Amino acid sequence: MKLGIVGLPNVGKSTLFNAITKAGAESANYPFCTIDPNVGIVAVPDERLDTLAKMYQPKKVTPTTIEFVDIAGLVKGASRGEGLGNKFLSHIREVDAIVHVVRCFDDGNIVHVDGSVDPARDIETISLELIFADIEAIDKRMDKTRKQMKSGDKKYQVELELLERIKATLEKGLPVRSMTFTPEEAEYVEQLFLLTWKPVLYAANVSEDGLSTIDQNPYVAKVREIAANENAEVIVVCAKIEEEISQLDDDEKQMFLEELGLAESGLDKLIKASYKLLGLISYLTAGETEVRAWTIVKGTKAPQAAGKIHSDFERGFIRAEIVAYEDLIRCGSYAAAREQGLVRSEGKEYVMQDGDVTLFRFNV
């Protein structure tokens, strides 16, 4: 899973990226300090792995990972190549989802590229650039489809009507993800690789003392209102605090969070929201050699899940022996879970569930 962190210059993108990956991307009080996208791979926090590790005492524990890409700041006119526009747009095309960092605090010491804090304007600036790029892509596709219509195949007329509907939505300033499609239409739209079709998670970046007054923050309220209108998610973070947390060990981190009255870090919230946004779940494998989490799309069947481990597992799939994580922990051991009839043998049509502790049987 690859998430692109975007936003106007000086909204806290690189600070948040530093906190997430500890990669030390240069963070400076001027636009375009991130020229090439920094990439960081971070382990997905999953307390289930720690519990299974105590049970199995494996040689290693391997969490699943998530890739964050810190993309250069955007200015008006990017779709026409202004600033780092073309580079910015090409980097966004490569990610699975967009984390749009929006500044939701006032601070005279941190320059805003437009001179004032206004989340609605900031969101619109980036959204419009992505919309302009998509309109250009749709126009090209419509020209191609009109030529194909000369063959007499009626499917091209249906495609043209769908493209016209998409263009009309974009021209209203709305992203493609705000539209509703039939499963067949969605499959077609997926192949258009439109920027505004990508799922978006807004990260409302508040000040260090702003976490305790989120409900009174008019900037955060505006971000939530915009997100609700376009099928996007919102989390509230303080990039500065996340950067401080990233420097602490686990015990210190927990104490720091408790002092702030927070149940979890912004990073944990960000990853959980990203999984939900992309419809992802994790299944688990456990043994004396390794305890590991594997990320799959919700709805994946057992053979394809097995293929995440190795293509041979999918090709020679026989069955999956599965016990739900909660049942395994309640029983105290795999053997005890089997005795109680909680280890199931599932075939090729089984749809994997989050937290399935799985042993695949295969033969090639």
N, C-alpha and C positions, 0 to 999 in steps of 0.2 A: 504494500500500500504506500503510495507516494502522495504527500500533501504539500501543496504550494502555499507558502505564507506570503500574502500580498498586502498592499496598503500604500497610501501616499507616503512620501518621504517624511521622516521624523514623527511617526505615529507609534513607534515602539516595536516595529517588526524585528529588527536585528537583536534588540534586547530580549524579546521573547524567544527568538531562535537560540540565542546564547544560553538562556535558561533551560530550554528543552534539550539541547544537545551538548552543552558545555564545550561547543566547538570553537568558541572565541572569535566569532565573526566580528569584524571591526564595527563598532557602534559609535557613531559620531554625530554631533549636532549640526549636520548640514546634509542637504539632499544628495542622493546617489552615492552614499558611502559603500553601498553594496553594488558592485558593478557586475560581477559574474555571480550566478546563484550559488550560495553555499549549500552544501548538502550534508545533512547529519542523520545518522541512523540511531534510533533510541529504542531501548527495550520497553515493551509494553508491560506495565505493572500488572501482576496477576498473583494475588495472595494464594491462589489454589496451588501454584507450583511450589511455594514454600511448604505448604502442608503436606503435599505428596512427597517432597524431598525428605521430610522427617520420617515418613512412613517407609520409603524405599531405600534411603541412604545411597543415592546413586553417585556415580563417579562425576557426573556433571548435570547441571540444570540449565536448560536452554529456553529462554522466553522467546515469544514471537517478537518481531521488530516492526517498526514503522519508520518510514523515511520522510524527513522534512526538508523542503527546499526553500531557502530564503531568497525570494526573487526581488530583483532591483525595483526601487521605488518608481511609481508611475506619475506622469503629469498629463494634463489635457493635451490632446493631439497625438497620443501614443499610437492610435490606430492609423495615423498618417505618417508615423515614423518619428514624431517629436520625442525629444529626450532619448530614452533607451527603448522607445516603443516597440519596434519590431522584435527586438531581443526578448523583451518582456512577454509579448504575446506568444512567441514560440516556446518559451519556457512554461507558460501556463498550459499550453496544449499537451504537454508531457505528463501532467499530474492527474491523479484520480479525483481529487477534490481540492477546493480552495478554502484556505483559512484566511479570511479577510480581517486584518487588524484595524480597528477603528478607534481613534483617540477620543476618549470620553472624560478628559480632565483639562483644567486650565492651569497653565504654568508659563509665566512670562519669560522664564529663562530658557524655555525650549521653543525654538522658532517653528512656527507652522508655515508650510509652503504657501498657503493662501492667506496668511496673516491673522487668522482667527480660527477658533474651534467650532466646527459645525458638522456633526456626523452625517446628517442627511446630504449635505453638499459633497462631503468626502466620498461617501458611498456612491453617489450619483456620478462623480467624476470617473471612478474606476468602472462602474457598471456601464456607463455610456461608451467608454472606449471598447469594452468587450462586445457591446451591442453593435457598434459600428463595424467591428471586425467580422461579426457574424452576418450582418446585412450584406457585406461584400461577398462573403462565402456563399450565402443563399442566392444572391444575384447570379453568380457564376454557375451554380447548380441548376438554377431555373433555365438559363440559356441552354445548358446541355440537355435538360429534360425536354425542352421545346423541340430541339432537333430530333430527339429520340421518338417524339410523338408522331413524326412523319412515317414511322414504321407501321402505324395503325394499331399498335398494342395499347389496349385501354388502361393498362396499369400506369402508363406514363401520365395520363390525364389525372388519375388519382394522386400520383406523386406531386404533380404540379399544383393541384389544389391544396395539398398539405403544405407545400413550400410557400404558397401564397398566404396561407393562414399563419405560418410561422413568421413570415416577413411583416405581416400586419401587426402582429404582437410586438415584434422588435421595434417597429416604427412608433409604437406607443410608449417606448422606453421601458418595456417589460422584458425580463429574461425568459428564455425558452423553458427553463425549469418551472416557471409559474403556470405553464399550460398543462392541460390534461390530454392524454393520448390513449388510444386503444393499445393493447399489447403489440399488435402488428405495426402500428404507427411508431410506437416507441422504439421498436427494433430498427426501423428505417432511420429515425432521428439519431439513434446511437451511432450509425455509420456516417453521419454528417460531421462528427467531431466538432460540434459547436462549443464555443467557450462558455456561453451562458446556459448550456445544458448541464454543465458540471455542477455537482452539489456544492453548496457554500455553507460554511460555518463562520458566523461573525464572532470575532473575539473583541468584546468591548473592553478596551484597556483603560482602567481607572487608576487614580493616584493611590499612594500608599495608605492614606486614611480614607479612601473612597470605598473600600470593601465593606465597611460597616454601615455605609449609607447608600447602598445600591438602589434601594427602592425610591430614594429621594433624588436620584440623579436623572435630570431631564435628558441628558445625552444618551444614557443607557435606555431610557424609555423610548426614545426616537429610534434607536437601532432595533429594538424589539418590534416596534410597530412596522418598520420596513421589512424585517425578516418574515413577519407573519404574512405579509402580502405576497411574498415570492417563494414560499415553501423552503425557507432556510432556517437554520438553527442558530441560537445565540448562547455563548457562554461569557461570563464576566471574569476577567483576570486582571491582576496588577503585574505587568511585565517586570517591573523593578523588584517586587517582592519575590517573584518566581526566580529571578536571577540570584537573589540572596539565598533562597532555599536550595538552589542547585549547588551551592558551595558547601552545604552541610552534610554530615553523615546521617544515616537513617534515624538514629536516636535523637540527634539534635533537630532534625527536620520535624519529627513528630512533636517535640516540645514546642518548637517555633509555631507550628500550625495550631496547637492547642492554645498558645498565648494569644494568637490572632482570632481564636474562635472559629477556625475553619476545620471542616471534617476531612477535606482532602486538598491536595495542591491543585493549582490551575492546570498543570500538565496532566494530572490524572483525569480531571474533568474534560480536558481537550481530547485526550485519547478515547475516553468512553463516548464522547459526543461524536467523534470521527467514526468510530465503529458503528454507531447507530445510523449515522448519516449514509454510510456506504453499505449498510446491511451486512456487516461482518460478524462472525462468531469465532470462537476458538474451541477446538477439541484437543484432548490431552493424551499423550502416551507416557507410560510410566514403567520403569523397571530398574534393575540394579545398575545398568549401564548409563541410562539417561532418563531424566524427567523433562518433558518438552511440551510446549504449546504450539499448535499449528493454526494459522488463520485461514478460514474459508468463507465463502459467501453463504449467507443464510439460504437454505434450500438445496445445498449441495448433497448429492447422494454419496453413499459409502465408497463406491469404487473411485469416484473422482477425488474424494477426500484422501483416499489411500495414495492416489497419484501425486499428491503434494509431497509425500515422503520419497517416493521413487516411482518412475513410470512402470517398472516391473510389477509393483504392487497393484496398480490399476489394471494392467494387461492380464495378469494372472489371478485376479481377485476371486476368492472362493467365498469368504464370509468375513464379517466383522464381529468380534466378541466385545460387547460393550456393557459397561456399568456406569450409571450416572454418578458424577462426582460426589454428590450429597449422600447417595447410598453407600458408596465406598468408604467415605469418612465416618459415617454412622456405624458401619460394621467393623471398622478398624483394620481390615485387611482384605485383599482380593479373594483369598481362600474363604474367609467368613462370608463375603458377599455372594460367592458362588454357592456355598452351602445353603444360604437363604433364598436361592433362586433368583438373585438380582442381577446375575451376569447373563445377558441375552445374546443369542446368536442371530445376527441380522444379515439379510441378503442384499442383492444388488439394488433393490428399490428403496432401501432404507434411507430416509432423509436425516442427516446428522443434526444433532442438537448441541447447543452450547454446553460445554462441560462434560461431554461424553469422554470417559476414559476408555481408550480403544486399543485392541490388539487385532491387527489385520492378518488373516490367513490367506496365503496366495501360493500359486504354483506356476512356474514358467519353465 
